[in-house]
Amino acid sequence: MIWWLLGAALLAGCCIWIVMRQPHKRRNSKVVKLSTVRGKAGQPSRQPCSLCKKKAARLSFYASEQGQVVGLCDACKPQAERRGLLQL
C-alpha cells in the first residue's frame, strides 16, 4: 500500500515538474517585437517632407521659427538654410 502511495506521489511530482519547466506564453506582455511592427520587409516607412509634402527616404530635421520640428528632404534643405533654421 505504501509503495502505491509513493509511486503516485512520485508520478504527480514528475508531472508537476515537467509542466513547470515548459516556457510560459506571454500574451499580456508589454514588450513588442520590432519585426511585427515594422512589417515583413523591416524597412521604415517613408515620411513626407514638411514643406513640399513629397515622401523622402531620408529627412533632415530642423527647428522652425515657432519651435516646431520640421523634417525636410534634400531638395528643401537650401530653403531651411536661407531661413536660418537650426538643424537638430
ABEGO torsion letter per residue (X at the ends): XAAAAAAAAAAAAAAAAAAAABBBBBAABABBBAAAAAEAAGBBBBBBBAAAGBBBABBBBBBBAAGBBBBBBAAAAAAAAAAGBBBX
